[in-house]
Amino acid sequence: MSELSEATLIQAGLQAGLFDNEQLARLRPVARARRASLMETLATECALPQTAFYLALAEIRGLPYAHLARWPADEVLLAKLPATLLKRHPIAVLRDPTGAPHLAVANPDDALGVETARRVVGALPLAIAEPEGLASLILRLRGKEASASAEAEDPVRLFERIVREAFLRRASDIHIEPVENGARVRLRVDGRLEVIGAPLARELGDGLVSRVKVLSGMDIAETRAPQDGGLVYPTAEGGAVEMRVASAPIKFGERLTLRVMKSDPDRQRLDALGLPEAMIARLREALAHPHGIVLVTGPTGSGKSTTLYCALREFDADSLNILTAEDPIEQVIAGVSQVQVNTKVGFASALRAFLRHDPDVILVGEIRDLDTADVALKAATTGHMVLSTLHTNSAPGAVTRLVDIGCERFMLGATLRGMLAQRLVRMLCPYCRREREGGEEDRRLLFRGGGQEGPSAFTVWEPVGCPRCLGSGYRGRIGLYEALWVDAEVAAAISAGADERTIAATARDYWRLADDAREKVLGGITSLAEARAFL
């Protein structure tokens, strides 16, 4: 029995708490209606990649799980295994992070395969690995004559599996990168890059790149110059995943980066972003004002665009004329006129054009220069609400940044309604996080600002790792927020030339990034390690 039965994996998932009997009973008829396997349906409905099932199996059996990206193959011992054995039984010899060799199998119940392999390489302890990863590893190191899976040799089905994996893991990017003698695939999940499976054989990696370029409308004959493209890939569940694709020539070949554009509708609300309730109320007050500017600041990849999209959804698109200038348009919002900025139409020229279209609300993807800032400020003083982003480290820093590019301080004092700064941190997995009593070092980190001593006793939470979070201890991301709201006193300070420290001290309503980080750590939402840089 070389293949592990679906029932065994489902039972392991059930025992590990990935789903319950009620969900299992509910999804059986769904699987039959879709003409799909029960495991595929469970994976889709519960957002569980195949890795979760194999991690659950390893946990239930008390065996280590072999992360193929971190467990290198022992090529000497692997070469001793007969090709006929590998063809029928996906087995490899891998070394764990301590260097100890293990017999990695996809099916720990495959007594024949395990016994045969142990007669050749010795009585090595077992470890569980995913069959596709083992097949790719065997194909790369032993060639086609030992490959146990035809799928590993098919770029079409391989790409389909990668897209499905990215969808189930909630990945934001897919990286296909040539390396020496092969290629690797990485997914960016919760802001971190993860290697998926074992490295691919050179031929398979090249085929995968060609497959994506064809789907993206790129020139497959051009491999020495960067290209851009896009594709919409259908999913087995009847949906579609939109991706923006970019290629670049590197030393070992051509690499691709695919940005997954599909949005999560459940996260497109202000109250789902992690903003404190008081901050949401003040933001809604600012957005309800008929004119002015609200800025969202932070580094690249901190979620600024998502916050702005959520803010746009606070407006009634049927009764207001809303126009946006974006680079690129990442989400399509019903009832909103969205303009893609390009070499012919810049942010400033788009803004000037908007003023002739009777706008109520204008969104500028980013204020990068004085020309754009000047038009935005003038629009805010003539009865329009303007939303935009800036690259600054703090909310008061937005004023300094705008002054540096040439904006007049009196205009800023008259138009700014509020400034938000944000960062993204990973959320602790709610299924396996572990509570512990805070120590003196924790107290120093959490309560060092503002002279706070903190409570006599407090708890913090730590990541552990389980099949639901694929062993990382984290699941999803949440924002840390800072907000400064501009009232008459703050506006006067800005106009008078006050620096960032004075502006912050003048504000009666200033919620610091460290305050939000502290609240989310003490609330068990994130770990001290994740929020440490912002305390």
Disulfide bonds with the S-S distance in Angstrom:
none
